[in-house]
Amino acid sequence: MRKMIVVAVREYLAAVKTKAFIVSLVLMPVMMFGSIFVQILLRDKIDTGDKHVAVVDHSGQLFDALALAAKERNEKDIFAERDGVQKQVQPRYLLEQAEAAAADPAQILLQLSNRVRASELFAFVVIANDVVDAAADPAHATIQYYSNSPTYDDVQRWVERPTNSRIRELRLRAAKLDPEVVAAATKTVPVGNLGLVSVDASGQITKAEKTNKIANFFVPTGLMMLMFMVVMIGASPLVQSVLEEKMLRIAEVLLGSVPPFQLMMGKLLGMVGVSLTIATVYLVGAYIALQQAGFAGFFPAHVVWWFVLFQALAVLMYGALFIAIGAAVSDMKEAQNLMTPLMLVVVAPMFVMTNVVREPLSTMSTVFSLFPPATPILMVMRQAVPPGVPSWQPALGVILVLLTTFLCVFAAGRIFRVGILMQGKGAKVGEMMRWVFRG
């Protein structure tokens, strides 16, 4: 036991004292969430140049309304306050009415397309003749948007709103109905999203609080990403560590004084300590950040201890398998081949995370979260979503993960004992299974 602890302390200190560890603490969140922050920083760094759009209005009833809507947008909607100053943050839409009476409609489309190619226009819109007629064939009563920039759909989505608003108004007037009366009668009533009414300690009935859908999604997702990140930092480097010691014959010296199983467990416990350090840094940092921003109530304090427990078990479970791979192979190429299926198991919970967050109490979510390789991530996600899960489920999850971890450590120990001394030739999966069952 003493030798195992010595190895664990040595592995822990060797990991946390390196510059790479400090860099990984900074870079991993950047890699995981950097795109979100970049999007926020670059939200105003867009092309605000004018977008010239031609409109071919075969109906003769929609261009004026569309032009008026563009004028109002250009005067009000494209500006936002930045540092106390009104700044243009969106491009202006400048509309021009194109000739719609030509004999050959295809020729009109070709001419306008050539103008788009020549950058005279950004896009053009063609409104069908009978688009206002409510009884017209929908296949012919169309509004078509033509552009050479298929990924930029802001103009298309904007055109849809004022044109359909005007079409609705014209159709109502044709039916001798007052558009304002119809609008008032058909005005939608929003449905509030609240929690449940409860009773406080004094026996008073408390009002239900408004549900924050964004927080209810991002809190479990953030915990999932943190656990995945910690497993990657804490467990996956064990492959390279064991392989290097094996290739440099350091393992042979270590095995002269430490039994193979104790050496392996020492490495595992050391990396569990590293993972706990990483998780502590990020959880404390997240709590301080939320508290400073006034959102401390969103910190999932009731899940933190379960998160730490499941994370430690996950590092033990996956770390044992990574150590077995490192001991059984002879170079990094062989290690990569064996790591691929294992990595698929690690990332598998992400494939169902949306369903689990939306319906944490469903049968599917319960079954998936009790599948030991996925339990650490999915069970914590389910616990972070109100109203939580029955207490027997995380308890059962811990038992199942403990049993799986024991089996993984046992199998990895037998593979490690044989494979760590093999040189020149890596073991195949079949050979590794024989080592597990036969020793």
C-alpha positions as CSV (number, residue, x, y, z in Angstrom):
1,M,0.0,0.0,0.0
2,R,2.8,2.4,0.9
3,K,4.5,1.9,-2.5
4,M,1.2,2.5,-4.3
5,I,0.7,5.8,-2.4
6,V,4.3,6.8,-3.3
7,V,3.6,6.1,-7.0
8,A,0.3,8.0,-6.8
9,V,1.9,11.1,-5.2
10,R,4.7,11.0,-7.7
11,E,2.3,10.8,-10.7
12,Y,0.2,13.6,-9.2
13,L,3.1,16.0,-8.7
14,A,4.7,15.1,-12.0
15,A,1.4,16.1,-13.7
16,V,0.4,19.3,-11.8
17,K,3.9,20.8,-11.7
18,T,4.3,21.0,-15.4
19,K,3.7,24.0,-17.6
20,A,1.6,21.8,-19.8
21,F,-0.9,21.3,-17.0
22,I,-1.3,25.0,-16.4
23,V,-1.7,25.6,-20.2
24,S,-4.3,22.8,-20.4
25,L,-6.3,24.4,-17.6
26,V,-6.6,27.5,-19.7
27,L,-6.9,26.0,-23.2
28,M,-9.4,23.3,-22.6
29,P,-12.3,25.8,-21.7
30,V,-11.2,27.9,-24.6
31,M,-11.4,24.9,-26.9
32,M,-14.8,23.8,-25.5
33,F,-16.5,27.2,-25.2
34,G,-14.3,29.5,-27.2
35,S,-16.6,29.6,-30.2
36,I,-19.4,31.0,-28.0
37,F,-17.2,33.9,-26.7
38,V,-15.8,34.5,-30.2
39,Q,-19.4,34.8,-31.5
40,I,-20.1,37.4,-28.8
41,L,-17.0,39.4,-29.5
42,L,-17.6,39.4,-33.2
43,R,-21.4,40.1,-33.1
44,D,-20.8,43.6,-34.4
45,K,-18.0,42.6,-36.8
46,I,-20.3,42.1,-39.8
47,D,-20.5,43.6,-43.2
48,T,-22.8,46.6,-42.9
49,G,-22.6,47.5,-46.6
50,D,-25.8,48.2,-48.4
51,K,-27.7,45.3,-49.9
52,H,-29.3,46.2,-53.2
53,V,-32.3,44.0,-53.9
54,A,-34.5,44.2,-57.1
55,V,-38.2,43.2,-56.8
56,V,-40.2,41.9,-59.8
57,D,-43.8,42.4,-58.6
58,H,-46.1,40.7,-61.2
59,S,-49.0,41.3,-58.8
60,G,-48.5,45.0,-58.8
61,Q,-49.7,45.2,-55.1
62,L,-46.8,44.4,-52.9
63,F,-43.7,46.4,-53.9
64,D,-44.9,49.6,-52.2
65,A,-45.5,47.8,-48.9
66,L,-42.1,46.1,-49.1
67,A,-40.3,49.4,-49.9
68,L,-42.0,51.1,-46.9
69,A,-41.0,48.3,-44.6
70,A,-37.4,48.6,-45.9
71,K,-37.4,52.3,-45.3
72,E,-38.7,51.9,-41.7
73,R,-36.1,49.2,-41.1
74,N,-33.2,51.3,-42.4
75,E,-34.2,54.2,-40.1
76,K,-34.8,52.2,-36.9
77,D,-33.9,48.5,-36.8
78,I,-30.3,48.5,-38.0
79,F,-28.9,50.5,-35.1
80,A,-28.0,49.5,-31.6
81,E,-26.4,51.2,-28.7
82,R,-22.8,50.3,-28.1
83,D,-20.9,52.1,-25.3
84,G,-23.5,54.8,-25.2
85,V,-23.4,55.5,-28.9
86,Q,-25.9,54.5,-31.6
87,K,-24.0,52.3,-34.1
88,Q,-25.1,50.7,-37.3
89,V,-24.9,46.9,-36.8
90,Q,-26.8,45.7,-39.8
91,P,-26.7,46.5,-43.5
92,R,-29.4,48.7,-45.2
93,Y,-31.7,47.0,-47.6
94,L,-32.2,49.2,-50.7
95,L,-35.0,48.0,-53.0
96,E,-35.6,48.8,-56.6
97,Q,-38.6,47.8,-58.7
98,A,-37.6,45.9,-61.8
99,E,-39.6,45.7,-65.0
100,A,-42.3,43.1,-64.8
101,A,-44.1,43.6,-68.1
102,A,-41.6,42.1,-70.5
103,A,-42.8,39.4,-72.9
104,D,-40.2,36.8,-71.8
105,P,-40.0,36.2,-68.0
106,A,-37.0,34.0,-68.4
107,Q,-35.1,36.9,-70.0
108,I,-35.8,39.1,-66.9
109,L,-34.5,36.4,-64.6
110,L,-31.3,36.1,-66.7
111,Q,-30.7,39.8,-66.8
112,L,-31.2,40.1,-63.0
113,S,-29.0,37.1,-62.4
114,N,-26.2,38.7,-64.5
115,R,-26.5,41.8,-62.4
116,V,-26.1,39.8,-59.2
117,R,-23.0,38.1,-60.7
118,A,-21.6,41.6,-61.6
119,S,-22.2,42.7,-57.9
120,E,-24.7,45.4,-59.0
121,L,-27.4,43.6,-57.0
122,F,-27.1,41.4,-53.9
123,A,-30.3,39.5,-54.7
124,F,-33.7,39.8,-56.4
125,V,-37.2,38.7,-55.6
126,V,-39.9,37.6,-58.0
127,I,-43.6,37.8,-56.8
128,A,-46.1,35.8,-58.8
129,N,-49.2,37.5,-60.4
130,D,-51.8,35.7,-58.4
131,V,-50.0,35.5,-55.0
132,V,-52.7,37.7,-53.4
133,D,-55.6,35.4,-54.5
134,A,-56.4,33.1,-51.6
135,A,-57.9,30.6,-54.0
136,A,-54.9,30.4,-56.3
137,D,-52.8,27.3,-56.8
138,P,-50.0,27.4,-54.2
139,A,-47.7,25.9,-56.7
140,H,-48.0,29.1,-58.9
141,A,-48.8,31.7,-56.3
142,T,-45.2,32.0,-55.1
143,I,-42.5,34.5,-53.9
144,Q,-39.1,33.4,-55.1
145,Y,-35.8,34.7,-53.8
146,Y,-32.7,34.5,-56.0
147,S,-29.2,35.1,-54.7
148,N,-25.6,34.1,-55.2
149,S,-25.0,33.8,-51.4
150,P,-27.0,30.8,-50.3
151,T,-25.6,30.9,-46.7
152,Y,-26.7,34.5,-46.1
153,D,-30.4,34.2,-45.6
154,D,-31.1,37.4,-43.6
155,V,-32.6,39.2,-46.6
156,Q,-34.8,36.2,-47.5
157,R,-36.2,35.9,-44.0
158,W,-36.8,39.7,-43.8
159,V,-38.7,39.7,-47.2
160,E,-41.0,37.0,-46.0
161,R,-42.5,39.1,-43.1
162,P,-43.7,42.3,-44.8
163,T,-44.8,40.6,-48.0
164,N,-47.0,38.1,-46.1
165,S,-48.3,40.8,-43.8
166,R,-49.4,42.8,-46.8
167,I,-50.9,39.7,-48.6
168,R,-52.9,38.9,-45.4
169,E,-54.2,42.4,-45.3
170,L,-55.3,42.4,-49.0
171,R,-57.0,39.0,-48.6
172,L,-58.9,40.2,-45.6
173,R,-60.1,43.3,-47.4
174,A,-61.1,41.3,-50.4
175,A,-63.2,39.2,-48.0
176,K,-64.8,42.4,-46.6
177,L,-63.1,41.9,-43.2
178,D,-61.4,44.6,-41.2
179,P,-57.7,43.6,-40.9
180,E,-57.4,45.4,-37.5
181,V,-60.4,43.6,-36.1
182,V,-59.1,40.3,-37.3
183,A,-55.6,41.0,-35.9
184,A,-57.1,41.8,-32.5
185,A,-59.3,38.7,-32.6
186,T,-56.5,36.4,-33.6
187,K,-53.8,37.9,-31.4
188,T,-52.0,35.1,-29.7
189,V,-51.7,34.8,-25.9
190,P,-48.3,33.7,-24.7
191,V,-48.1,30.7,-22.4
192,G,-45.9,31.3,-19.3
193,N,-43.4,28.6,-18.2
194,L,-43.5,28.3,-14.4
195,G,-42.3,25.8,-11.8
196,L,-44.5,24.4,-9.1
197,V,-46.2,26.1,-6.2
198,S,-44.7,25.0,-2.8
199,V,-45.0,25.6,0.9
200,D,-42.2,27.3,2.8
201,A,-41.0,26.5,6.4
202,S,-43.6,28.7,7.9
203,G,-46.4,27.0,6.1
204,Q,-47.0,29.9,3.6
205,I,-47.8,29.0,0.0
206,T,-45.1,30.4,-2.2
207,K,-45.6,31.6,-5.8
208,A,-44.2,29.5,-8.6
209,E,-41.0,31.0,-10.2
210,K,-40.6,31.5,-13.8
211,T,-38.5,28.8,-15.5
212,N,-35.3,29.7,-17.1
213,K,-35.1,27.4,-20.1
214,I,-31.6,28.5,-21.1
215,A,-30.2,27.9,-17.7
216,N,-32.0,24.5,-17.5
217,F,-30.2,23.5,-20.7
218,F,-26.8,25.0,-20.2
219,V,-26.2,23.9,-16.6
220,P,-26.4,20.1,-17.4
221,T,-24.6,20.6,-20.7
222,G,-21.8,22.5,-18.9
223,L,-21.5,19.7,-16.4
224,M,-21.3,17.1,-19.2
225,M,-18.6,19.1,-21.0
226,L,-16.6,19.5,-17.8
227,M,-16.7,15.8,-17.0
228,F,-15.7,14.9,-20.5
229,M,-12.9,17.4,-20.4
230,V,-11.6,16.1,-17.1
231,V,-11.7,12.5,-18.3
232,M,-9.7,13.5,-21.3
233,I,-7.1,15.4,-19.3
234,G,-7.0,12.9,-16.5
235,A,-7.3,9.5,-18.2
236,S,-6.1,9.6,-21.8
237,P,-2.5,10.7,-21.0
238,L,-2.0,7.4,-19.2
239,V,-1.6,5.6,-22.5
240,Q,1.4,7.7,-23.5
241,S,2.8,7.7,-19.9
242,V,2.8,3.9,-19.7
243,L,4.0,3.4,-23.3
244,E,6.9,5.8,-22.8
245,E,8.0,4.0,-19.6
246,K,7.7,0.7,-21.4
247,M,9.7,1.8,-24.5
248,L,12.4,3.4,-22.4
249,R,12.7,0.3,-20.1
250,I,11.8,2.5,-17.1
251,A,9.0,0.1,-16.3
252,E,11.4,-2.8,-15.8
253,V,13.3,-0.8,-13.2
254,L,10.0,0.1,-11.4
255,L,8.8,-3.4,-11.4
256,G,11.9,-4.4,-9.6
257,S,10.6,-2.7,-6.4
258,V,6.8,-2.3,-7.0
259,P,4.4,-5.1,-7.9
260,P,2.6,-4.6,-11.2
261,F,-0.9,-4.1,-9.7
262,Q,0.3,-1.6,-7.2
263,L,2.2,0.3,-9.9
264,M,-0.9,0.5,-12.0
265,M,-3.1,1.5,-9.2
266,G,-0.7,4.2,-8.1
267,K,-0.8,5.7,-11.6
268,L,-4.6,5.6,-11.6
269,L,-4.9,7.2,-8.1
270,G,-2.5,9.9,-9.1
271,M,-4.5,10.8,-12.2
272,V,-7.7,10.7,-10.1
273,G,-6.1,13.3,-7.9
274,V,-5.2,15.4,-11.0
275,S,-8.8,15.2,-12.3
276,L,-10.1,16.3,-8.9
277,T,-7.8,19.2,-8.9
278,I,-9.0,20.3,-12.4
279,A,-12.6,19.9,-11.4
280,T,-12.2,21.9,-8.2
281,V,-10.5,24.7,-10.1
282,Y,-13.3,24.9,-12.7
283,L,-16.2,24.5,-10.3
284,V,-14.9,27.1,-7.9
285,G,-14.2,29.4,-10.9
286,A,-17.7,28.9,-12.2
287,Y,-19.3,29.6,-8.8
288,I,-17.3,32.8,-8.4
289,A,-18.1,34.0,-11.9
290,L,-21.8,33.3,-11.4
291,Q,-21.8,35.0,-8.1
292,Q,-20.2,38.1,-9.5
293,A,-22.7,38.2,-12.3
294,G,-25.6,37.8,-9.9
295,F,-26.6,34.3,-11.1
296,A,-25.3,32.3,-8.1
297,G,-28.7,30.6,-7.9
298,F,-28.0,28.8,-11.1
299,F,-24.9,27.0,-9.7
300,P,-25.9,23.3,-9.2
301,A,-24.7,23.0,-5.6
302,H,-27.0,20.0,-5.0
303,V,-25.2,18.0,-7.8
304,V,-21.6,19.0,-7.0
305,W,-20.8,16.1,-4.7
306,W,-22.4,13.5,-7.1
307,F,-20.4,15.1,-9.9
308,V,-17.1,14.7,-8.0
309,L,-17.9,11.1,-7.1
310,F,-18.9,10.1,-10.6
311,Q,-16.0,11.9,-12.1
312,A,-13.5,10.1,-9.9
313,L,-15.1,6.7,-10.8
314,A,-15.1,7.7,-14.5
315,V,-11.4,8.4,-14.4
316,L,-10.7,5.1,-12.6
317,M,-12.8,3.2,-15.1
318,Y,-11.5,4.7,-18.3
319,G,-8.0,5.2,-16.9
320,A,-7.7,1.5,-16.3
321,L,-8.6,0.8,-19.9
322,F,-6.2,3.4,-21.2
323,I,-3.4,1.9,-19.0
324,A,-4.1,-1.5,-20.4
325,I,-3.8,-0.2,-23.9
326,G,-0.5,1.5,-23.1
327,A,0.9,-1.7,-21.6
328,A,-0.2,-3.9,-24.4
329,V,1.1,-2.0,-27.4
330,S,4.6,-1.2,-28.6
331,D,4.1,2.2,-30.3
332,M,1.6,5.1,-30.6
333,K,0.2,3.9,-33.9
334,E,-1.0,0.7,-32.3
335,A,-2.3,2.6,-29.3
336,Q,-4.3,4.9,-31.6
337,N,-5.9,1.9,-33.3
338,L,-7.0,0.5,-29.9
339,M,-8.1,3.9,-28.5
340,T,-10.6,4.6,-31.3
341,P,-13.3,2.2,-30.1
342,L,-12.7,3.3,-26.5
343,M,-13.1,6.9,-27.4
344,L,-16.4,6.1,-29.1
345,V,-17.7,4.7,-25.8
346,V,-16.5,7.9,-24.0
347,V,-18.3,10.3,-26.3
348,A,-21.4,8.1,-26.8
349,P,-23.4,10.0,-24.0
350,M,-23.2,13.1,-26.1
351,F,-25.3,11.5,-28.8
352,V,-28.3,11.4,-26.6
353,M,-27.7,14.4,-24.4
354,T,-30.5,16.5,-26.0
355,N,-33.1,13.8,-25.3
356,V,-31.9,13.3,-21.8
357,V,-32.1,17.0,-21.0
358,R,-35.5,17.4,-22.4
359,E,-37.0,14.2,-20.8
360,P,-34.7,13.3,-17.8
361,L,-37.3,11.1,-16.2
362,S,-38.2,9.1,-19.4
363,T,-37.6,5.4,-19.6
364,M,-35.0,5.9,-22.3
365,S,-33.0,8.4,-20.2
366,T,-33.2,6.2,-17.1
367,V,-32.0,3.1,-19.0
368,F,-29.1,5.0,-20.7
369,S,-28.0,6.6,-17.5
370,L,-27.8,3.2,-15.8
371,F,-25.5,1.8,-18.5
372,P,-22.2,2.0,-16.6
373,P,-19.9,3.5,-19.3
374,A,-22.4,6.3,-19.8
375,T,-23.6,6.6,-16.1
376,P,-21.1,9.3,-14.9
377,I,-22.1,11.8,-17.5
378,L,-25.8,11.1,-18.1
379,M,-26.7,10.6,-14.4
380,V,-25.2,14.0,-13.5
381,M,-27.0,15.6,-16.4
382,R,-30.3,14.2,-15.2
383,Q,-29.8,15.3,-11.7
384,A,-29.0,18.9,-12.8
385,V,-32.4,19.2,-14.6
386,P,-35.4,20.0,-12.3
387,P,-36.9,18.3,-10.6
388,G,-34.0,15.9,-10.4
389,V,-34.2,12.1,-10.2
390,P,-35.2,9.6,-7.5
391,S,-32.4,9.1,-5.0
392,W,-32.2,5.4,-5.7
393,Q,-31.1,6.0,-9.3
394,P,-27.8,7.8,-8.6
395,A,-27.2,5.3,-5.8
396,L,-27.7,2.4,-8.1
397,G,-25.6,4.2,-10.7
398,V,-22.7,4.4,-8.3
399,I,-23.0,0.7,-7.5
400,L,-23.0,-0.3,-11.1
401,V,-20.1,2.0,-12.0
402,L,-18.2,0.7,-9.0
403,L,-18.7,-2.9,-10.2
404,T,-17.7,-1.9,-13.7
405,T,-14.7,0.0,-12.4
406,F,-13.6,-3.1,-10.4
407,L,-13.9,-5.3,-13.4
408,C,-11.9,-2.8,-15.6
409,V,-9.2,-2.4,-13.0
410,F,-9.0,-6.2,-12.5
411,A,-8.8,-6.8,-16.3
412,A,-6.3,-3.9,-16.8
413,G,-4.2,-5.3,-14.0
414,R,-3.8,-8.7,-15.6
415,I,-3.1,-7.1,-19.0
416,F,-0.6,-4.6,-17.5
417,R,1.2,-7.4,-15.6
418,V,1.9,-9.3,-18.9
419,G,2.1,-6.5,-21.4
420,I,4.3,-4.1,-19.6
421,L,7.3,-6.3,-20.1
422,M,6.6,-7.2,-23.8
423,Q,8.9,-5.6,-26.3
424,G,8.9,-5.3,-30.1
425,K,5.4,-6.6,-30.7
426,G,2.1,-5.2,-29.6
427,A,-0.7,-7.5,-28.5
428,K,-3.9,-8.0,-30.4
429,V,-7.3,-7.8,-28.8
430,G,-7.6,-11.6,-28.7
431,E,-4.3,-11.9,-26.9
432,M,-5.4,-9.3,-24.4
433,M,-8.6,-11.2,-23.6
434,R,-6.6,-14.4,-23.0
435,W,-4.4,-12.5,-20.5
436,V,-7.5,-11.3,-18.7
437,F,-9.0,-14.8,-18.3
438,R,-5.9,-16.9,-18.1
439,G,-3.4,-14.5,-16.5
